[in-house]
Amino acid sequence: MEEHSENQKIQASQRSLNTLQDTDIPTPPVLYKYYAFDEWTHNIFERNEIYFQSPDCFNDPFDSKISTTYEGTEKQRISRLIEFWRKGPAKDGKEEDLRLQAVDVVRKCQDIPLILRTLERSVERRRKQMGIFCMTSEPDNILMWSHYAEAHTGFCLAFNTGNRFFSRALPIKDEGYRIDRPCLNLIEPIDPDKIVEALLTKAIGWKYEHEWRIVDHKNGPGVQIYPSEALSSVILGCRISPENRQRITQWCLARKPRPTLYWAEEKDREFGIDIIPIC
């Protein structure tokens, strides 16, 4: 019963995410993903594999986390405690016995920290079950080239969003970059919209990323196969090695359809790069 309830809540979160696809911010025709060159790079080009990460693997430990509280009236606490016990060892107890126990516990303030930790673990377990693929609308951001493309030695992929796979992407809106973390009151039934809010909220310092993300509750973290035609272009970092430049060029030439190749060139008089077509 509890597992079924958890699955229902996960599905509700996914429905909320699907609803948000009709956002007032139109999805850009192209979204970008920065990469360092490593031993898995060939899989992106030869097998159309990309990796959906667990939030636990993000460089930001606060990403997708909800702060929690346990505030409410005595009646609400009692009801929540009864609901909690129904799913635990006392689930076969008589309703009146559960109510009397709950009244006694709440009035003596016993077991509340334990209940809170248990509910927090439930939220955290749901968080870890998600797979997230992060992208950006900015292909020429020198900070992201430095952070995610290994100091400009990597590359950046451009994905068309006019397909079912990438059209799932949702924006972190301007108001989603903020100082305070979203808070979930665990005295109330878990609200899927609150979980979605957490997924689309980041510390204000990350605003420069202009992030879009696909959140997958169903498949979770792991490799997924993107449509071959979705890869429209590849931008090579201004410090990419000749060997890696040659490898990516060969992989792109072998693809059908073939993505356009670009070069990220340092500007002479500005802190920035120009995106120059190669072929």
C-alpha positions as CSV (number, residue, x, y, z in Angstrom):
1,M,0.0,0.0,0.0
2,E,2.8,2.4,0.9
3,E,4.7,1.6,-2.3
4,H,1.6,2.2,-4.3
5,S,1.0,5.5,-2.6
6,E,4.7,6.5,-3.3
7,N,4.2,5.6,-7.0
8,Q,1.0,7.7,-7.1
9,K,2.9,10.7,-5.7
10,I,5.7,10.3,-8.2
11,Q,3.3,10.1,-11.0
12,A,1.5,13.2,-9.7
13,S,4.9,15.0,-9.7
14,Q,5.5,14.0,-13.3
15,R,2.0,15.2,-14.3
16,S,2.8,18.5,-12.7
17,L,6.0,18.7,-14.7
18,N,4.1,17.9,-17.9
19,T,1.6,20.6,-17.1
20,L,4.4,23.1,-16.7
21,Q,5.5,22.4,-20.3
22,D,2.7,24.8,-21.3
23,T,4.8,27.6,-19.7
24,D,4.6,31.2,-20.6
25,I,8.3,31.0,-21.6
26,P,8.5,29.4,-25.0
27,T,11.0,26.7,-25.4
28,P,14.0,27.9,-27.5
29,P,14.3,26.1,-30.8
30,V,17.8,25.0,-29.7
31,L,19.2,24.2,-26.3
32,Y,22.9,23.6,-25.5
33,K,24.9,21.1,-23.4
34,Y,28.5,21.7,-22.4
35,Y,30.8,18.7,-22.1
36,A,34.4,17.8,-21.2
37,F,36.1,15.3,-23.5
38,D,36.5,11.9,-21.8
39,E,36.3,8.2,-22.5
40,W,32.5,8.3,-22.9
41,T,32.4,11.1,-25.5
42,H,32.3,8.7,-28.5
43,N,29.0,7.2,-27.1
44,I,27.3,10.6,-27.5
45,F,28.1,10.7,-31.2
46,E,28.2,7.0,-32.2
47,R,25.3,5.7,-30.0
48,N,23.3,8.8,-29.3
49,E,23.7,8.3,-25.5
50,I,23.3,11.0,-23.0
51,Y,23.3,10.7,-19.2
52,F,20.5,11.8,-16.8
53,Q,22.1,12.5,-13.5
54,S,20.8,12.0,-10.0
55,P,20.6,15.4,-8.1
56,D,23.1,13.8,-5.6
57,C,25.7,14.0,-8.3
58,F,25.3,17.7,-9.0
59,N,28.1,20.2,-8.2
60,D,25.6,22.2,-6.1
61,P,24.6,20.2,-2.9
62,F,21.5,22.4,-2.6
63,D,20.1,21.6,-6.0
64,S,16.6,20.1,-5.9
65,K,16.5,20.0,-2.1
66,I,13.5,21.1,-0.2
67,S,13.8,22.5,3.4
68,T,11.1,21.0,5.6
69,T,9.0,21.9,8.6
70,Y,6.4,20.2,10.7
71,E,4.0,23.0,11.6
72,G,0.2,22.8,12.2
73,T,-2.6,22.6,14.7
74,E,-2.9,19.8,17.2
75,K,-5.7,18.3,15.1
76,Q,-3.5,18.3,12.0
77,R,-0.6,16.7,13.9
78,I,-2.8,13.9,15.2
79,S,-4.2,13.2,11.8
80,R,-0.8,13.1,10.2
81,L,0.5,10.8,13.0
82,I,-2.4,8.4,12.5
83,E,-1.6,8.4,8.8
84,F,2.0,7.7,9.5
85,W,1.2,4.8,11.8
86,R,-1.2,3.2,9.4
87,K,1.8,2.7,7.0
88,G,4.1,1.4,9.8
89,P,4.0,-1.3,12.4
90,A,0.7,-0.1,13.9
91,K,-1.2,-0.2,10.6
92,D,-3.4,-3.1,11.8
93,G,-4.3,-1.3,15.0
94,K,-7.9,-0.2,15.7
95,E,-8.7,3.3,14.6
96,E,-9.7,4.5,18.1
97,D,-6.6,3.1,19.6
98,L,-4.4,4.9,17.0
99,R,-6.3,8.1,17.6
100,L,-5.8,7.9,21.4
101,Q,-2.1,7.1,21.0
102,A,-1.7,10.0,18.5
103,V,-3.4,12.4,20.9
104,D,-1.1,11.3,23.8
105,V,2.1,11.6,21.6
106,V,1.2,15.0,20.2
107,R,0.3,16.5,23.6
108,K,3.5,15.1,25.1
109,C,5.6,16.1,22.0
110,Q,7.0,12.6,21.7
111,D,8.3,11.0,18.5
112,I,7.7,14.2,16.5
113,P,11.5,14.4,15.5
114,L,11.4,10.7,14.5
115,I,8.3,11.3,12.4
116,L,9.9,14.4,10.8
117,R,13.0,12.5,9.9
118,T,11.0,9.6,8.4
119,L,9.0,12.0,6.2
120,E,12.1,13.8,5.2
121,R,13.7,10.5,4.1
122,S,10.5,9.9,2.0
123,V,11.0,13.2,0.2
124,E,14.8,12.5,-0.2
125,R,14.1,9.0,-1.5
126,R,11.8,10.5,-4.2
127,R,14.4,13.1,-5.0
128,K,17.1,10.4,-5.6
129,Q,14.8,8.5,-7.9
130,M,14.8,11.3,-10.4
131,G,17.0,11.6,-13.5
132,I,17.8,15.2,-14.6
133,F,19.4,16.4,-17.8
134,C,20.5,20.0,-17.6
135,M,20.9,22.4,-20.6
136,T,21.2,26.1,-21.3
137,S,20.0,28.6,-23.8
138,E,23.6,30.2,-23.9
139,P,26.2,28.6,-26.3
140,D,28.8,31.4,-25.7
141,N,29.0,31.7,-21.9
142,I,32.7,31.7,-21.0
143,L,32.0,30.7,-17.4
144,M,30.1,27.6,-18.5
145,W,32.8,26.8,-21.0
146,S,35.3,27.0,-18.1
147,H,33.2,25.1,-15.6
148,Y,31.6,22.3,-17.7
149,A,33.8,22.0,-20.8
150,E,37.1,21.6,-18.8
151,A,38.5,25.1,-19.3
152,H,37.4,25.4,-22.9
153,T,39.1,22.1,-23.9
154,G,35.8,20.3,-24.4
155,F,32.8,21.0,-26.7
156,C,29.1,22.1,-26.7
157,L,26.2,20.3,-28.3
158,A,23.2,22.0,-29.8
159,F,20.0,20.0,-29.6
160,N,16.8,20.9,-31.5
161,T,13.8,20.9,-29.2
162,G,11.2,20.3,-31.9
163,N,10.8,16.6,-30.9
164,R,9.2,14.7,-28.1
165,F,12.5,14.0,-26.3
166,F,13.8,17.6,-25.9
167,S,10.5,19.3,-25.9
168,R,10.1,18.1,-22.3
169,A,12.7,20.7,-21.1
170,L,11.5,23.2,-18.5
171,P,13.1,26.5,-17.7
172,I,14.4,27.7,-14.4
173,K,12.7,31.1,-14.5
174,D,14.2,34.3,-13.2
175,E,12.2,34.0,-10.0
176,G,13.5,30.4,-9.7
177,Y,16.9,31.8,-8.9
178,R,16.5,33.0,-5.3
179,I,18.0,33.3,-1.9
180,D,15.6,31.1,0.1
181,R,15.0,27.5,-0.5
182,P,11.5,26.1,-1.1
183,C,9.9,24.8,2.1
184,L,7.6,21.8,2.4
185,N,5.4,21.5,5.5
186,L,5.3,17.8,6.2
187,I,2.2,18.1,8.4
188,E,0.3,18.3,5.1
189,P,0.0,15.7,2.4
190,I,3.1,16.0,0.1
191,D,2.2,18.4,-2.7
192,P,3.7,17.4,-6.1
193,D,3.8,21.1,-7.2
194,K,6.1,21.8,-4.3
195,I,8.5,19.1,-5.4
196,V,8.4,20.5,-8.9
197,E,9.1,24.0,-7.5
198,A,12.2,22.6,-5.8
199,L,13.4,21.0,-9.1
200,L,13.1,24.4,-10.8
201,T,14.7,26.4,-8.0
202,K,18.4,27.2,-7.6
203,A,20.6,29.6,-5.6
204,I,20.6,33.1,-7.1
205,G,24.4,32.8,-7.9
206,W,23.5,30.3,-10.7
207,K,21.4,32.7,-12.6
208,Y,24.0,33.2,-15.3
209,E,23.5,29.6,-16.5
210,H,20.0,30.3,-17.9
211,E,19.2,26.7,-17.3
212,W,16.6,24.4,-18.8
213,R,16.2,20.8,-17.6
214,I,14.4,17.6,-18.4
215,V,13.2,15.8,-15.2
216,D,12.5,12.1,-15.6
217,H,10.6,10.4,-12.7
218,K,9.8,7.3,-14.7
219,N,13.3,6.2,-15.8
220,G,15.4,7.9,-13.2
221,P,19.2,8.4,-13.4
222,G,21.0,6.7,-16.2
223,V,21.7,6.6,-19.9
224,Q,19.0,7.6,-22.4
225,I,19.0,7.6,-26.2
226,Y,18.2,10.9,-27.9
227,P,16.9,11.1,-31.4
228,S,19.7,11.2,-33.9
229,E,18.2,14.1,-35.8
230,A,18.0,16.3,-32.7
231,L,21.8,17.0,-32.7
232,S,22.0,20.0,-35.0
233,S,25.5,21.3,-34.4
234,V,28.6,20.9,-32.3
235,I,30.8,23.7,-31.1
236,L,34.5,22.9,-30.4
237,G,36.2,24.7,-27.5
238,C,38.9,27.3,-28.2
239,R,41.4,25.1,-26.3
240,I,40.4,21.7,-27.6
241,S,43.4,19.5,-28.5
242,P,44.1,18.8,-32.2
243,E,43.5,15.1,-31.5
244,N,40.1,15.6,-29.9
245,R,39.1,18.1,-32.6
246,Q,39.9,15.5,-35.2
247,R,38.0,12.7,-33.4
248,I,34.8,14.8,-33.0
249,T,35.1,15.9,-36.7
250,Q,35.2,12.3,-37.9
251,W,32.3,11.3,-35.6
252,C,30.2,14.2,-37.0
253,L,31.0,13.4,-40.6
254,A,29.8,9.8,-40.0
255,R,26.5,10.9,-38.6
256,K,23.2,11.1,-40.6
257,P,22.0,13.8,-40.6
258,R,25.4,15.4,-40.2
259,P,25.5,18.2,-37.5
260,T,27.2,21.5,-38.4
261,L,30.6,22.0,-36.9
262,Y,31.6,25.3,-35.2
263,W,34.7,26.7,-33.5
264,A,34.7,28.8,-30.4
265,E,37.2,31.6,-31.1
266,E,38.4,34.1,-28.5
267,K,37.5,37.7,-29.2
268,D,40.4,40.1,-29.6
269,R,39.1,43.0,-27.5
270,E,36.3,41.5,-25.4
271,F,35.9,38.9,-22.7
272,G,34.0,36.6,-25.0
273,I,34.0,34.1,-27.9
274,D,32.7,34.1,-31.4
275,I,31.0,31.0,-32.8
276,I,32.7,30.4,-36.2
277,P,31.4,27.8,-38.7
278,I,33.9,25.1,-39.8
279,C,31.9,22.9,-42.0
